[in-house]
Each structure stands twice: as C-alpha cells, then as structure tokens.
Amino acid sequence: MAVSSYRSPVSSRFFLTKWLGPERLRKITTSSIAIFIVLGIWQLLCMGKDPALPPPLTVLTDTWGLIIDPFFNNGGTDVGLFWQILASLKRVAIGFSLAAITGIAVGILIGTSRLIYDALDPIFQVLRTVPPLAWLPISLAAFKDNEPSSIFVIFMTAIWPIVINTAVGVQQLPQDYKNVARVLKLSRADYFTNILLPATVPYVFTGLRIGIGLSWLAIVAAEMLVPGVGIGYFIWDSWTSSLISEIILALLYVGLVGLLLDKLVASIGRLLTPEEQK
Amino acid sequence: MTQTLNLSSHPAPPQQQNPYLIIEDVSKVYNTPQGPYTVLSGINLTVTEGEFICLIGHSGCGKSTLLDMVSGFRQPTFGQVRLKNERIYQPGPDRMVVFQNYSLLPWMSAFDNIYLAVKTVYSAKPKAEKIAIVREHLEMVGLTEAADKRPHELSGGMKQRVCIARALAIRPQVLILDEPFGALDAITREEMQEELLKIWQEHQVTVLMVTHDIDEALILADRIVMMTNGPGAQIGEIVTVPFTRPRDRTRIMESPDYHHLRNQALEFLFQRYAHDDT
C-alpha cells in the first residue's frame, strides 16, 4: 500500500516530464521566442501614422469580435469564421475524397499494367503541371454552377500526387511478396487485399498528404473567384471592404487549418502503416 | 559426366525407388545484349519420394536458377522438369518454397502469414480446421507463444521457422529451400537444421535445398549434388551420404566417413572448381 501510494505521483510526474520533456520544452520555448520577435518587428514596422498594414495589436483589437464569436450567423455570407472555414473544409472533403478514391484506383491500375502506364503517364505528366486555378473557368463552363466547380478544382489539384504515388507504390511492390502470391496461387481478390493494398499503403499516404495540402491551397484561391460562404471568399470580401485586419486573421486560420489537415492525414497514415515498412 | 560415389559401409536407408521428381536434360540460356548466356547446361537429376537433396556450388553456378525451374518461377530453355510425371510450367503450392529472405508479409502476424497459405490451399475445409492446422504447425516449430507477433518483432531464426511452418502447413509434395539458414548465426543454424530434420522425418516430404555449407549438407542430405562453375554449369558429382537416420551430429562428425566425404566435397569445390577470380 505504502509503496503504491508513494509510486503513483512519481510515475505520473514522470509521464508529464516525458510528454513535456526537455526537448519538447526547448522547442516550444524557442518557437515562442521567435514568434514574439516576429510580432515585435511587425509591430515596430507598422507603428507609423496610417500604415499600409495594421500592426498585430491593431489586428487583435479590430478582429476581437470575430475571434470571440466564430459561430454567429446573420444569413448570407455574413457568418462567423467557424462556418466560413467549415464551408471550405466541406468542399475540400468532397473534392479530396473523390480524388482519393479515383486516384488510388487509377494509381493501382497504371501501377499494375506497364501498358496502361506507358499510355497514360505522358497525359498525367502534362495535366499535373496545370495550376489549380486554371481549371476553374473550364469547370465553370462545364458545370455552370459555383459549388461543383470549386469541388472539381480540388479534385483536379489533389488527384495527381495520389495517382502518381500509388502507382509508384504498386510498381515498387517487392518481388518476394509477388512470389509468395504466385506459389500459393492466391486469388486476385486475396492478392489485392492481403498483398497489394497493404504494401502500397505508405506510398498512398504520401500522395494523400501532398494532395490534402494542395487542396487546401487551391480551395482558398478558388473561393476568391466564386462568391459564397467560405474562407477564401471571406478574404476576398474583406479586401474589397478594406478590412485588412480581418484578412490577416483569416490567413492565420487558413495556415492553422492547413497544418492540422496535414497532421491528420499523416497520423492516419502512421496508424495504417505496419512498423516494418516505416 | 555424372559419377556417383558411394562410400557407404552402412547402406543408405531404403527409399521408395520409383522416380518422383525428374529433371531431364535441363538447360537455361539467357539472352543478353552480349549474346546468349548459358547458365545451366544438360542437368539430369532424378529424385525419389521423400529424399533429401542438397545442392552445393559456388555462387553464380545456377543453383537458385535450378530451384526456380523446379518451383516453376522460371522455365528451362531446353529439357523439362516433371513431378509425378506432370510437367512443371508454373509455381504452385505442391512445390512450396522457403525463400532466402523469409518473405513473410510484414503487416500480418505469424499466425496470419501461415493462415493465408492454409486458407488459400485448403479453401474447402471449415475454418476451425484451418485454424487448427495453423496452430499445429506453429507448435511444431515452437512458436505458439509468438503467434500474434508481426515479423519485425521476431528474430531471424523465428522468421525462418514461421516460413518453414507456412511451407509445411500446406503439405507440399516437394519442399524447396534456397539457403534457408544463410542469414542465421551458427547456434541458431544448428538448431534449425535439427528441427528441419525432425520435421522432414515426420512428414516424409521430398526436400530440395541449396546451401553453401558442406557440413550442413552432410548432416541433412541423402545425396549432395555438387555443381561445376558457370557459365554452362553442370552437375559435377553426386555424393551419397551414407549415415543412418536419425543422425547424431557428434557421432557423425567423429566418423571417418564424414571426413572422407567432407574432403571429397572440399576438393571438388576448392581444387577442381575453385573460383578463378583471384
């Protein structure tokens, strides 16, 4: 009894120091100092009378209303930042999911067949260099509607890294695993679920991670051109209303959400990747 | 070309004398940019059921190529390989391979790796029976405890055991091993040899094994097939190993026959067919 009551605080403290270990603590401290220095320089540079950009403290006071109430809804596009970001995330979620499904399927197809790969690869190499926004006019022409057009832009942006990485993953499938499948005479379905898919997972997630990053870059740009609720249009709307502080706040949110999306896909990938393949 | 050497004071244990696996006039020629390259030429070997054959030769002499033509991963350029009078055209579970680098699927536990093979080969059996087969073979190689471990959590010797268990669980007619113990330390190697012998005696499976180790071949094999150097490698000599079974390592190593045979093999490999790369 005495031992356990003595031990538990020690072990929990140990856990805390382990999580917030000296390395992590050092990183947090140094990056906090860096942020303060940057904010300080910014504050100094924009201190003069009528600066082109507001200094950080002004941004904070200007946008305080938006920061403390992200959930207001006055109808139309006059909604809180939470709803703006959620609308953008929804478009990304739909476009990215479609890109993931199609991209993985196409990637497996061209990875499996040298013939199809040789046939389609040049086309993909050209299409993937097309900047995301260049797809917008053509999709507006095709869909005649804002919503599917911005989703299509996301789709076209995210799909290429997914296709290419999945194909590489399939092509890199170790001969050993193929030999196991051949000697056992695995059925196509068993080969697919037990060998091809798991072996390709790390590559697929590399593609997905690049794809989600590009999607988020593209959605903000695409939304600027098509009115509606969304963080991109919010930025554009603030610009036309000369609310620079709101733009700066939105940029910060866009950056944070992008980072979270990247971490999310990366951690799902880690979860699904066997230890030996890492 | 082939001369058989039988120094036995005690005759080899009686085998079923009808030919089981027949390698007939097999040659393998690769087309290279420098012209045709003959790896093996005119290989003839008849193996009876339940026989343990070891193939020895310098690296590059085409031992693995010969194994591949029995397993069906490659086809002979001339001649043919027949198992029970059926010509071999492709890999199949009746000629199960224990691969050089284990070839376990890293995303599956030891149990699941074996189960995949059992499930594929015995697709008609009820699930409970298939599970029982896997358990039985894990126990046979002493890995009941490690059933749920993934390959990266297993040592080299354990991985090789899983691989052997997987191979035997599907009751192959011929067990093909390509330097199965090459990557193991000396002690594990001896343990594995003992285990393989025990399993072979219990299952009476026909074994074809490539090794670099003369002592290993003398402990394990009924006959040792020694190959000349490539290109155009042939069977140089076939040594019949006369020791009675079950074999006792210490007793065999002390016998004069052992040294005689060992010198015979060494003389073949390092005098007559020494690598001339010095």
Interface residues (C-beta under 8 A of the other chain):
Chain A: D176 Y177 N179 V180 R182 V183 L184 K185 L186 S187 D190 N194 I195 P198 A199 P274 E275 E276 Q277
Chain B: S71 G72 F73 Q90 P91 G92 P93 R95 M96 V97 F99 N101 S103 L105 P106 W107 M108 L116 A117 T120 V121 R150 P151 H152 E153 I170
